[in-house]
């Protein structure tokens, strides 16, 4: 066993037993004596039971399947913007702006700006309702920062929204763009920030025009735990006129500052919470098993799964649970870090054409596809899927990880566990329940292409894709 793998397994074991750390401390004699002697009987019984579980887990650890990645095969870069996480950090927009005016960080110099002006991109009215926009506007006013608001309206990001945002940014001569909202708002704001400086229309970038220069500095403030778009260097845009949904991409599109404030996600309605949370889970799983995965991205992907899996149902059923919302926001962010470095997989490869054709929310179609894609990839990354299944077996689900079973069997169990979890948050499990028609399979297969397909552990062919779609239907 490699030393790095041993360490990773120990980390997993530690995380799986997070809730029992206190009891472990008793064993090690770390607790004050008086607190040990005062333990009630039922607590002592609980401790003994816990000890048994730990012993079982240790046995399990010895047999736990190891991933095949090795550091010596890895080449990676890992660019990160500035990040602030925590309750109430949304009010730090002015601080972020003044920090970014440091000439070392962006091409705009403080001396060139009499008074900073920002374009705030929002989605629907919920940002106003939850008071987040007011907080930003107030703090900007107090700091002599001018603001203008661009509202994208409802729905997924389109090239038209981006072009309109660019037009407003140019007319108003803004210095910064702030995106506050879900993934679509992030994508519009991010693309607009890039195009304001690089010129042209959003459709030009769909056709391959590169972002040669850094865009306007973009500050990302997500209000949903889902896409991870705040940390990615791409924007997924629908072009209704040309009939497609695809990404525009460039290292210059990356946010310069990210404010992760879990309070902003408390008002997210259950249906959007479920759909965006399912997307985050899929992204974590797909990046973990990606063909391009490497140990550093694995750390983020695994931690994302640890954070998302136990909280998905909690935030769906109890939207006001701050602790669960915090872990979901961090989990989706970590998943974003992972996949922006190592790509996604076939769920996303299929979800783009299907989501576009039937106008299905992205997270729902991703959720419905995930169990079938896991089964499709079964023989290619069973070692990693089995590891995920172990994390899932700690949830309140009927199916469990089984230490004596093969990786393949545990991968199948993972597909079942994911179905159970998605049912709990009312995500449809079959494509037919989302309105997908069998007669469109040819079109879907033809349009399943791009980076996500290339990083899937199994290279797909039309025949096997058809079987996969049949299975998911
Ligand atoms: Fe996604």
Boltz pocket constraint, residues with backbone or C-beta under 6 A from the ligand:
constraints:
  - pocket:
      binder: B
      contacts: [[A, 227], [A, 279], [A, 283], [A, 348], [A, 362], [A, 366]]
      max_distance: 6.0
